[in-house]
Each structure stands twice: as C-alpha cells, then as structure tokens.
Amino acid sequence: MRQAGVLDVGCHSALLTVVRRRPGAVLEPVFSRKVRLSLHETLDRKGRLDKAGMKSVERAVAEAVAADPRPRGLEVFAFATSVIRDAPNRDEVIARVARATGTRLRVLPGEEEARLAYVAARQWAGPTAGQLLVLDIGGGTVEIASGTRDQPSVVHSLPLGARRITRDWLPGSTVPSRRSLAEILQHLRRSLEAVPGLPQAEPGVRVLACSKTFEQLARLAAAQTRTPRTRRRLTLPRLHTAVSLLADAAPSRRAKLPGISRHRAEQSLAGALIAQALMEACGATSVEICPWSTREGLLLEHLGVAPTPAGRPRRVG
C-alpha cells in the first residue's frame, strides 16, 4: 500500500506526517509526530534566526526524524515555511540542520504554497465543487488561489502574514489603541487593493479558508454564539466580534479566549485583522474552514491522488 511523508518545519512546530492511500480514504494517517518550536522568539529585527533558533530547529528535526517509523525507502519531503524561507540567513540554517540531522530542508516559493493549498482544498471539497477561492494566512505571507480545475488559474503570495504584521505593527505587550487598529487595517486594505486581478467571491464561488488562523478565529466566534456547528464557517460579522475581543485583551490574556492557542496568541489579533481585510478585499461575507493546506497538497501529489501540473499557474502581480 503506497505511503508518503512530509516534514513541515514552521514557526510553531516541526510536524512529521506519514499517510497512505487506500480505498475509501484519500489520506489515511499512519503516523504523526509534532515537536513544538517558538521561532518567532528567536528572530531579530531583520528576520534572522539567532543561534538559539537554529539550535531549536536542529533539535526539532532530529526528534521528529528519530520517531519516524516509515518503511525503508519511503522518501519524506522536508520543507520549511516562511519563517525560515524568508530569513536572510536561511542558507546557514538549512546547512546546519542538514549537517546535524542528515535532513535537508527545502523551501517553497509562496506561489507554490498557494498552489498546493488550492490542490488540497480542491480534493477536500470533492469532485462536485465548482469554482474555488482559497485563502491561507501564514506567519510571513498570505496565499490566495482560485480556479475551476484541478490546478489554480491564479495564485498570489503577499507579505502580509500574521507574524510579520505583529512584528511591524503590534510589538510589545500593550493593548493597541483604536487608532492603531484603524491604521493597520488601512495598510492591509491598501496593500490588497494594489494587487491586480485579485479573485472575487462572486455568486457561485465557494470560498475556503485553509489555515490555523482562520480555524482559531472560527472557534472563537462560535464560542460567543454558543453554536459549535459554526466552527466550520466564519462570517464577516462574527469576525468583527472576534477582532474586538482580541483587541480588548492584552497579548498575555488572549490565550485564555476560547479557541486561541498559547502558541499563536501573540499574533492572533494581527491574524484577525488580516482575515477581515482579506475577506473584504475579496468580497467574501463568509468562509468555509478547510482543514487541509500546503502539507496535504504535497501528500496528495506524492501519492498520485492529485495530478501535478503540466505547467505553472499564472502568477499575477
């Protein structure tokens, strides 16, 4: 039975996932191992990982690989997300991890992450899904993809991630003023307005949100209405409520709010503001939470479930 594995090294964890394909299950979990990281705490103002950060990546990758029960000969695709991809010293980080663990991390361009998130969302949505608009908020970038086929026709990757906006606009541990929140939203809106050909949530378009940021915001909004079923969908009015709740809480208190994890609490407000600006710019009044993203897109293509593109999708902007 065919198996595939992906080691995903991000800001908050190194996650090894091994799955297999069998009748009745597109991706059947075989093994999963997560090692926690806090790389955002090891970045300097230029986004470089310090020595402690590089050491923590070495340790996390070593622990994940050591726990790997994969069959002999199974290749694991190991990749790093934007926290390492965009670091000025990423080559040094990758080289050190390779020397220490024997695992060489690859980096994917933002547009490729957007494409893979779309591939995953398309498979998750099912064969009857029509046109999709896929939104993904990461730490360093925001990915947007749309299309009607197996591969997207348009992809965007924008430097508007939750960690980046937190670092540049919401540093420190104080509760931001309403004026500063308005300035951040204005910056986000102007940045999105400048994107040519930004896909729109026109009638008949299914909008899927593929990220932990959207997932946690949906949980927070659902807790306020006490309707658990709404955890799989986030509307713009409920998102406004979530923004207010996060803005009124100090960063140290946000992890106590329903649905907000301790690891993402600091950047949760920035994530909510990005989600609001993104939905507004795309004309989306609600999004459906999709649990699959770039990682699952890689697994699907390695298993041969999703066809790989004959050519690259059109990059706009």
N, C-alpha and C positions, 0 to 999 in steps of 0.2 A: 504494500500500500504506500503510495507516494507521500513523502513528507517534505516540509520546507520550514526553515527557521530564519528569524530576523532578530538581531540585537540592536535595539533602538536606544541610543545614548542621548538623553536630553538634559535640560536644566535641572529637573527634579528627580530623575531616576535613570538607571540603566536597566532596560527590560528585555529579557530574552524570551521570545515566544516561539514555540515549535508547534506546528499544526499538521494535520494530514487531511487528505481528501478522500471521502468515502461516500457511497450512495446515501442520499438523504441529508447530507451535511456538507455544505460548501467548504467550511473551515471547521474542522473538529479539533479542539485543543488537545494537545499531547502533553505539553509541559510549559510552565511559565515560571520565571524567576525574576523578581524585582529587587534591585538594590537602590536604596534611597541616596539622592545627591542633593546638594544645595549650592549649585554652581553660581547662582546669582549673587551669593555672598562672597565669592572669590574673584569677582570681576572688578577691574579698575575702571576709571572714567572713560578709557578708550575701548573698553570691552575685552581687554586681555585677561586670560586666566592666570592667576598667580601660581606660585609653586604648590601651595596647598590645594588649589583647584585641580592642577594637573595630577597631583598625587591621588586625589579622591577619584578621578576618572580611572586611573590605573587600577586602583583597588576595586572599584565597582565592576569594571570589565573583567578583572581576574576572578572575582567572586561569581559573577554570572556564568562565565565560561566553565569554571570548575564544577558548577552544579549541573552542567548540561548533560543529559542522558541520551543524546541523539545517537542514532545508528551510525556506524562507521561509514565515512564517505559522504555524509549529509553536509552540504555546504550551508553555512549560516551567513546571510547578508548582514554585515555590521555597518551601521551608519550613524552619523552624529547629526543632530538638528542644529538650528541656527545659533545656539549659544556657543558652539564650537566652530561651526561653519563660518560665522561672521567675525570670529575673534582674530585680531591681527597676528596672533602667534599660533594660529591653528595648526600650521605645519609642524611646529615644535611639539604641540600636544599630541598630534597623531603619531609622530615618530616615537615619542616616549612611550605611548600606550603600546605600540607595535613591539618595541624592544622588551617591554616588561611583561607582556601577555601573549605575544605571538598573534594577536588580533589587530589587523589594520582597519581602522575606521574609514569609511568613505563618507563623502559629503555630497548631498544632492542639491542642485540649484533650486531656488524657491519655486520656479515654474514647474520643475519636475515633481516637487512635493504636492503642488496644486493638482497636477495631472493624476498622480497616484491617489490622492484623496477623492478625486472625481471617479476614478475607476472603482474604488472601494464603495463609494456611495451608490454608484450605478448597480453594482452587484447586490448590495444590501436592499435597494429599493425594489428589485425584482424586474422581470422581463417586460412587464406591462407599463413601467414608468415611462412617461413621455419626456419632455424637456426638463432638465435638471439645472438648478443653480446651486452650487456647492460653496459654502462659506467655512473657512477654517481660521481661527485666531490662535497663533502660536505665541511664543515668547518674544521672538525677534521680528517676525513678519506676519502678515495676513495673506492668506491664499484664497483666490476666487477662481472658480472654473464653471463653465456652462457648456451645454451641448445636448444633442438628441440621440447620440450614438454611443458605442462602447467607449470611445475616446472623446475628450472635450474638444470643442471647436475654438474656444477662447480660454486662456489662462492668464492670471495676473498674480504677481507676488509683490507685496508692498511693505516697506519698512515701518509698519505701524503695529508691531506686536506689543503684548501686554507688559512684558519685562522692559522693553525699550521705552515705552511711554511712561512707565513708572519711574525709570531712571532719569529721564529727561524732564518730566513734568511734575512728578509726585514724590520727590525724595523726602526722606525723614519720616517721622512717626506722628506728625500732627494731622488733625482733621482739616482737609482743604476748605477754603472759602468757596462760596457760590460763584464768586467772580473767577477764581482759578479754574473751576469746573467748566464754566462757560468758555474760557479761553482754550482749554483742552479740546472741547467739542468743536470749537471754531477751527482749530488747527486740523483736527481729523476730517471735518467736513470739507475744508478747502483742499486737503490732500486727495480725498476721494473724488471731488469734483474735477480735479485736474487729470484724472485717469480717462483716456479716450476709450470709448466703446465699453464702458462699464456695464456688465449684463444687468438686466432689469427683471424683476419678478412680475412679469406680465401675466394676464389671465391664462391659466392652464400650466404655468410653470411651477414645478414642485421645488420648494426651497429646503435644502438640507444643511444643517449646521454640524460640522464634524470637528469638535474639539472639546477638551475638558472645560474650557472657559464657558462655552455655551451650555454644556451639560450641568455645571455647577450653578450657573445663573438660573436655569430652568428649575432646578431643585429648590433654590432659594425662593423663587417666585411661587412655586407650588406650595411651599410651606406656609406662605402668607394667606393663601386661599383655602388651605386645608383640603386640597383636591389632588391626591397623589397621581391621578392619571395625567395631569397636566405637566408632569415632569418630563414627558417626551415631546412637549411642544412649548415654545416660548413666544408669547405675543409681545408686541411693542409696548402696550400699556403696562403689562406686568414687568417688562424690562425697566421701564421708568421707575416703578416701585422699587425694584432691586437696586437701581442706581442710587436712589435716595437712602435706602437702608445702609448701603456700603459707605456712602459719603458721610453719613452721620456717625459712623463708628471709626474709632482710631484703628490703625492697621493691626495693633496687637489684639483688638477685640473682634475683628472680622471673622476669625476662625471659629468663634462661638456662634456665628449665624448659621442657620440650617443650610446644609449643602456645600458650605465653603470649607475646603480642606486647609489644614495648617500650612501646608507647603505652598499653597497658592494664595493665601490670604493677603499678603502684602500687595500683590499685583491684581487682586480681584476687582478693585474699583476701576483701574485702567482698563481691564478686560471688559467690564460692563459698559464703559463709555465708548470703547471701540465697537462693541456689539451694537450699541444704539446708533452710532454714526454709520456703521456699515449697513444695517438694515434700512435706515432712512435713505442712504445713497442709492441702494438697490431697489427701493420701493417695496420692501418686504414688510408686511404688517405682522407676519408670524413666521417662525422657522420650525421645522421638524428636527428633533435631535437624532442624529445618526451616530451610532457607537463605533463605526469604522472610519478610518482615515488612512494616512500615508502608509503606516505599518501594514495594515490589512491589504492595501493596494499592492505592496511588494509581495506579500504572501500569495495573493491570488495570481499574480503574474508568474511567480516562481513555480506554482503548482500547475500552471497552464489553464486555470479556470477562466481568467480574463485574458483576452488576446493582447499581445504587445503591439504598439503602434507601428504601422509601416513607415510613418513619417512623424515628425514632431508637430504638436498642435500649434496653431497660430499664436504668436506672442504679440500682444497689443501694448504699445506704450513702452 
